[in-house]
Amino acid sequence: MKKFRLPQSYYNWTSIIGTTIALISLFMIVFLFVISMFFGEGTSYMGLVTFIVLPTFLVIGLVFIPIGMILRSRKIKRQKLVDERQWPKIDFNEVGTRNATMIFGVGTVFFLLLSAVGSYEAFHYTESVEFCGTLCHNVMKPEYMAYQNSSHARVACVECHVGSGASWYVRSKMSGLYQVYAVLADVYPTPIPTPIHNLRPARETCEECHWPEKFYARQLVVEKHYLSDEENTEWDISLQMKTGPTYSALGLQEGIHWHINPNVKVEYIATDSIRQNTPWVRYTNLQTGEVEIFEDEDNKLSEEEIATAEIREMDCMDCHNRPSHDYRPPFRFVNDAITAGEISSSIPDIKMKACELLYTDYPTTDSALSYIKNEMESYYAESFPEFYAENESLIEQAIASLQKEFQMNIFPEMKVKWNAYHNNIGHMEFMGCFRCHNNKHSSEQGRVISNDCNLCHSIVAQGRTDTLQVGSIYSELEFVHPDDPDGEWKEYLCAECHYDMY
């Protein structure tokens, strides 16, 4: 039996080491691929290793082989072991040449096939939710956690952040290179800033699913709140949200979604990077050509400032700016936890004490969870000893619920919580609607962008459960503030108090 031989130039440590690296990498790729494909085992890190790390080592190993052979050939020439010549001599009468050619030919076909499959899998892996949310676990944990609890939890990250088309895919990957560097070099900011100016237009992402021409009529929203008194008094409010017109047949003639009516164009100038200060608004009726400019009386821009400013056309993201990464304030998720029965409303002062603990800043998640547990136990043991002795299980259940909600909405390590990012839906915690609807934006025609609550919603029921004030969907009740019966709240915008409430 003849000994298997290769060209003399192959026999060098560089080529042999390259072959070893390539073969081991290939074996590991096939092994991990089989494990994940047929046994359903795998994590985001396995995908990273299988489709990115190991293929890189495979290519490096393959590159080492010709490098070693070239260096070996030059060494042989210098030692005058073979005749000098400009090009390698390919002689199929030599066994080594035939073997090398066969290995190269079969290997190239196999490598191209493997590269095609690997590239396809690598592409899909880098587009996966797991890759976006769990690879950089500490950095992306807040966004991934909020995403999982959002209404878009079944929509892949890339559907919104990248969208379709090659140009945006390349742009996102180029941006991702710096993000990888920032994580590896530990130079990323906390919290991670919202890429407001790098987002793809909503018409190319949101409207792929949300059909702009099909809007629905008004909707009823029922909320249950609990006051911060010892009895955790219930306070209900029911709102008719005027997202659309009174009748759906009217389309976008009125209602909140009028702002993106295809027959009108609403533009604005923001004087800050996060688009919260909007002193200049322009309305254009595309059918009649009518143009009306509204300016903030207290913050007028000069003609030079207007000429050099970016004028943005309003779209979905100007209001729905946190569609998948919304971090709820404590008073909201405590209300929901009590309503869902996870926290008993019979526990005295639970709303007040829970919000007091949850609005406190903590250095780490572990310290927060420990502090919440210790403070809750000591507070009820000292302030309500009899209740605590008889209902210790209720207190422990409340502690567990608060800890769970804390981990879903507050992330001390990344400095992320409800007020880290402005949420423009509504006007309770942030200015939101009041960025324009503040009764200060007026036009030369004498019109004002009103802050009348009834423009966007009407109250159809409100109050304590035993004295509930009930109206009609055809008329509005005047809002009654549960903690301000004298109506002093009318002198302020909601966010001016609620943002710094605790």
N, C-alpha and C positions, 0 to 999 in steps of 0.2 A: 504493500500500500504506500503510495507516494505521500510525502509530507506536504501539508498545505503551506504554500509559500506566497509571500507578497513582495512587491518591489523592495530592493535593499534599502531605499531611502526611508521606508516606513519604520524600520527598526531603530527607533530612538525614543527616549523617555518622554519627550513632549507629545508625540503622536500617541504613544501607548497610554499616557495619562489622559489625553483627550478622549481616546476611545473608551477608557474606563468610565470617565465622567458621563459621556453620552449614553453608554449602555445602562448604567445605573439610573440615570435620569429617565430614560425611556421605560425601563422596567417599573419605576415608581409611578410614572404617569399612567401607564396601562393598569397597574394595580389599583391606584386610587380611583381611576375612572370606572373600573369594574365595580369597586366597592360602592361608589356613589350611584352608579347606574342601575345595578341589579339588586343591591341590598338596601338602598334608600338611606344609607348612612352618609353623613357629611355635614359640615358647617361652613360658614363664610370663609374661615381660614383654610379649610381643605380646598375650597374652590380657588382661593388665591394661590395656594401651593401647586395645585394640579394644572391650572391653566395659565399661570403667569410666571411663578418662580421656577418650577422645574423645566418648562420649555426654554427659559432663558439659559439655564445650565446646560441643557441639551445642545443648544446652538453654540454656546461657548466651547463645549467639548468637541463638537464637529469642526469648529474653526481651528482648534489646536492641532488637529490631524494634518491638514495641508501645511500649516506653519512649520510643524516639526519636520515634515518631509522636505520642504524647501531648505530649511537650515541644514538638514542632514546631507542633502545633495551638494550644497555649497561646501560643506566640510569635506565631502568625498573629493570634490574637484580640487580643493586646496591641497589635499594629500596625494593628488595625482593618481588616485586609484582608478579613475576612468578618464577617457579622453575629454578634452574641453569641447563644449558645444553650446550653442545659443539656446536651443530648445530641447526638452526631453525627447528621447527616442521612444516611440510607441511601437513595440514589436510583439505581436500576438503569438509569435512562436515561443515567447518566454512565458513560462507558467505563472510567474509572479504578475506579469502584466495582465494576463487573462483573468486571473483571480481578482486583481484590483479593479479591473473594468467591470466584472460581474457584480462585485460588492457595491461599487459606485452606482451602477445602473439600477440594481434592485433597491439599494438604499435610498437613492434619489426619489424613485417612484413612491416608496413607502414614506419617506420624509415629507414629500409634497402632500400625500394623502393625509398623513397625520397633522400636517400644518393646517390643511383646510378644515379638518374637524376641530383641531385645537383653536384656531382663530375664531371659528363660529361659536364654540363654547365660551371662549374668552370674552367675545363681544357680548354674549348674553349674560355672562357672569357679571361683567362690569356694569351692565344695565339693570341688574337685579336689585330688589329692595334690600336684601341681606348685605350686599356689597356696600350700598350707600349708607345703611343705618347701623351695621354692627361691626364693620371692619375697624373703624376708628372709634371704638366703643365709648371711651370717656368723652371724646369731643362731640360725637353725634348723638349721644344718649338722649339729651333733651328733645331734639328734633324727632328722633325715632320713636320715643315714648309717646310724644304728643300725636305723631302721625298715626300710631297704632290705635289711638282712642278717638280718631277724627272720623268724619263722614266719608273721607277719601281713603280709608284704610286698605281698600282693595284696589286702589289705583297706584300703579308703580310710580316711584319717585320721578323717573325719567319722562313720564308722560306729561308732567307739568314743568319740570326743571329743564328739559331738553326739547321734547316734542319731536316731530318727524323732520326728516331732511338731513342731508350730510353736513351742511355748513354749520348748523347748530350743534350737531354731534361733535364735530372737530373742535368747535369753540369750547364746548363743555369739557372735553378731554384736555385741552390746553390749559384751561383754568384749573382742572383737577391736578395737573402736575405741580402747580404752586401749592395747592392745598396739601398734597402729599408731603412736599418739602416742609411746609409749616408745621405739620404734625410731627414729622421725624425730628425737626430741629427745635420743637417745643416753642414756637414763636407765634402760635395762633392766638387771636384775641379772645377774651372772655367778657361777655357772651359773644358768640359768633354773630357778626353783623348780617342783617338781611340784605341780600344782593338786589336791592331795589332797582338800581340802574342797569343791571345786567340780565334782568328777567326778560324772557321772550314775551311779546305782546299777547294779551289775553285772548285775542281773536284767533291766535294760532295754537293755543293750548286749551284754555277753558272751554272755548266754543266748539271744540272737537266733540264734546259730550253734551254740553248745555246748549240746547238749540235756541239761538237768540230770537227767532221768529215765533217761538211758541212760549208765551208767558201765561201764567195762570192768575186767576182772580185772587182776592184777598184771603188771608189765612188767619185763623184764630190761634193765639199763643197764650197758654195758661201757665202761670208761674206761682210757685208757693215759696214764700219767704218766712223767716223766723226772726223775731225781734231779739235784741240783745238784752233781754230782761230775765229775771229768775225763772219765769214760767215758759220761756222760749215761745212767746205768743205767736201764733200763726197769722200771717198776713198774706192774703191771696190777691193776685191781680191778673185780669184777663184782658189781653190786647188784641184788637183786630188790626193786623199788620197790612198796610196798604201797599203790598209789593206790586200789585197790579191795579187795574181799574175796578170799578164796582161790578162791571160785567166783563168777562174774559173776551167777549166779541169786540171790545173796544181796543184790544191790543195794548200798545204802549202810549196811549194818549194821556194817561195820568198814572199816578202811583210812583213808588220808589224807583222802579226800573225805567221810568221815563228818561232818566239820565243817559241811557244808552239807546234811546229811540233812534233808529236809522235816519229819521227825518230831521233830527237836530244834532248839533255838535256842541258839546260843553268842553271848554278848555280852561286851563288855569296856570298860574305861575306860583311855584312854591319857593320860598326864600331859605329853606333849610333842606338838608340832605335827606331827611326822612319824610318830607312832604306833609308836615303838620301845620305849617304857617302858609296860608294861601290868601294873600292880600288882593289878588287880581283874578277875576273870573270873566270869561267871555262866552256869551250864548249866541249861537248862530242857528237860525231857522233855515235849513237847506232847501226848503220848498219855496219860501217867499224871499229869501236873501236877507231877512231882517237880522241885524247884528246889535247886541246890547252888551255893554261892558259894565261890570260891577266891581267897585273898588272899596276896600276896607277904609272907613273914615279915619281910623286911628293909625293906619299904617299904609299910607299911599306910596306907591312907587313912582319914581321920576320917569320921564320919557326915556332917558338914557338907560335906566335900569330895565325898563320894559323891552327896549330894543335889543339888549344883550342877554336877556334871560331866556331860559328854556321854557317854551310854551307846550304843555303836555295836554293831549286830548284825553279826556276822562274815559276810563274803561272799567271793567269788572273789578280789577285789582285795586282800584282806588278806594273801594269800600271793603271788598272781600280780600283784604291783604293778609289775613292769617287763616286761609281755608283749611290747612292741614296741620298747622303748628301753633295751636292756640293754647296758651297756658292760663288756666282759669284762676281768678282771684279766690282766696280762701272763703270769702262769704258766700260765693256761689257754690263751690263744691261741698261746703258744710251744709248749706240748705238742701242740696240734692241728697247728701248722705242721710240726713234726718228724714227727709221725705221717703227715701227708699227703705228706711227701717234699719240701716246699718248703724245709726246712732239713735238712741232712744231719746225722744223729746221729753220724757219724764225726768231726765237728769237735770237738776236745777243748774242754771247758768251755763249750760253746755255750749250754746251758741257764742256767748260772750267769751268764755274761757278758751274755746277752740280757736276763735279768730285771734285772740291775744297771742296765743302760742304760735300760730301759723304765720302771722304777719311779722314775727321776729326774724332777724337775720341770723344765720348759723354759718360756721366755717365749713362744715362737712355734713353730708347726709347722715352719717352714723351719729354724730353729736346731736343732730336735730332729733332723730328718732329716740335717742336715749333721753334727751331733755323733755320731749313731749310726754314720754311715759312717766318719768319721775315727777314732773310738775303736775300732771293730771292726778296721779295717785296721792301726792302730798296735799294738793288743793282740796280734794274731796274728803280726804281723811281728816283734815283740820277744819274746813268750813262746814261740811255736812257729814259729820261722823256717823250719825244714825243711818242716813241714806247709804253711805258708803259701806257700812257693815252689812246692810241687808241687800245691797245691789252691786256687790263688787264685780260680778260677772258683766253687768251692763257697762260699768266703767272700763273694764278690760276690752270689751267689744268696741267701745267708742275709741279707745286708744289705738286699737288695731286698724280701725277704719281711718282715723286721722293719719296714721303712719302710711297707710296705703295711698291715700290721696296726696299726701306730701310727696311721695316718691313719683307720682304721676304728673305733678305740676310744678314742683320746685326742685332745683338742682344747684345746690350751693357751690359745688366744685367748678361749675361753668358760669356761675353768677347769673343763672337763668331763673326767672319766676315771672309772675303775671305782668309786672311793670317793666320788664326788660325790653319788651317790644310793644309798640303801640298797635292797638287793634281798632280799626276804623269802623267796625260794625257797631252801630248804636252810638250811645253818648254817655254811658254810665261811668265807666272808669277812665275813658279817654275822650278827647274832644270829638273825634269821629265826625258825625254829621255837622257838629258845630264849627268845624273848620271853615265852612262856608255859611251854614245856616245859623248865623249869630246875631242877626238884626243889625249888622254893621256894614254889610256889603250893599251899597246902593249904586244906582245908575243915573245917568243924566236924564233919563226918561221919568225918573221919580219912583222907580220900583226898588224894592228891598228884598234881599234873600232872607225870608222870614225864618224865625226859630220856633214857630208855632208847632207844638207837639202833634197836633191833629193832621199835619201834612203827611206824616208817615204812619201814624197809628192812632187809633182811638181806643179809649178805655171803656170796656163794656161791663166790667165788674171789678170791685176792689174792696179791701177792708178785712177786718177780722172775720173768722168763720161764723161767729154768732151774730154779727151785725153787718153782714156783707151787703154792700151797696151794689145793686144790679141795674144796668141800663139796657140799651138796645143796640143792635148792630147798625141801626139807622141814625143813631145819635151818640154824642160823646159825653162821658162823665168828666167833670173837672178833677184833675189829679189831686189826691189828698196824701200828703207826706205823713207816714206813720209816726215819725219822731218830731214833726214840726206842724202841729195843728194850726198855728197862727199864720202859716203861709209865708214865712220869711225866705223859704227856699226859692221863691219866685224872683228874688233879687240876684240869683246866681245861676250859672250853668251847672248841670249835674256833676260833671267831671271835676269842677273846681273844688267840690267838697269830697266826693267819693275817691278821688285819686289819692289824697293824703288822709283818708279816713282813719287809718290805723297807723 
